[in-house]
Amino acid sequence: MKSILLILFSVLFLFGLKSVNAEVVSVSGRQILLNGTPYTIKGICYHPVPKGSNKVSFGNLKEDLKLMKEAGINTIRVYEPIPDRADLDQIQATGLRVIIGFGYNQDGNFDILSGTFADYIKTFKDHPAILFWELGNEYNYHPEWFGGHIENWYKALNDVAEKIHQIDPSHPVATGHGELPKAEALSLCPNVDVWGMNVYRWDNPEDIFPAWSAISTKPMYLSEAGADSYMAAKKNGYEQGENEKAQADATRNILDDIFRFREICSGVAIFSFSDEWWKTGKNETQEPGGWAPNSGGVPYDGAANEEYWGIVKLDGTKKMAFDVVNEIYHSVP
């Protein structure tokens, strides 16, 4: 009898210890909470693709994490799941957290269409690096992906959010929406806990915060914001060509706006960590140009030069914007 009680006590102790040590991310009002404490996202968008490739690789993760830590970044936003537990372990060991994004149709690779997103969440839901799960990225700009009816996406988004809640009640579910969602999106997606918004409104996104406050009481953050370091033309006092000062000035103004509205906005993931040479199709070289939906608000030329958005260059060299992020992120509690 004593041995049975001892075994039972040991099981209960271990279960209790696990419960105590398990971290819970939740939402309360407009806030994202980590173990009951408000969490501010001082984030970066991260999609590491080496020179000469168009495929994601985490081979340089150790060096990238050092730079992120130096810059005061506490959160990484990725557009597709990180498959290797060792990489998540590295992120956690550095003290950062990750927002894991799932695409709709990624050829069955942990995507929504195939349902394999659930396999990933079941495997990694207890990993301490996870901040929350995020579904889609600017899909509202692409109704053609959903039979020409964007409500098809919103229905799928809401249904999958509910499935994730059932699998993992310890992490919220977000979406990366292009700009401020309309009433239709909000009404069709009550199961979305956090609304991420990719916002490019020149260097002053401040109007989006009272606009969100007027239509929702849920948490929000800017899932993308920032500027590139190439001026397509001489404009607004900035010279044509590579122009780190234009990027740095815009980044400072954007971040200053965001953190003035902390009672509404839970933070930002600056786009992006490193330049992306694969964006225009010539993977060995870096070229201006490229196109992104709803990109006319890109400072200060209205042109989304898609390969120049990093706060560091492809080789890890810091740009002027890195120093701005470093200064402001370290100043925010």
DAFENQUI-V794210 format. One record per helix or strand of 2 or more residues. SS is the DSSP state (a for helix, b for strand). FROM is the first residue (numbers start at 1). TO is the last residue. If there is no record, write none. Layout:
SS	FROM	TO
SS	FROM	TO
//
This chain:
a	2	21
b	25	28
b	31	34
b	37	38
b	41	45
a	61	70
b	75	78
a	85	93
b	97	102
a	117	124
b	130	137
a	139	141
a	143	146
a	150	167
b	173	178
a	183	188
b	194	198
a	207	215
b	219	225
b	230	231
b	241	242
a	244	259
b	265	270
a	320	331
//
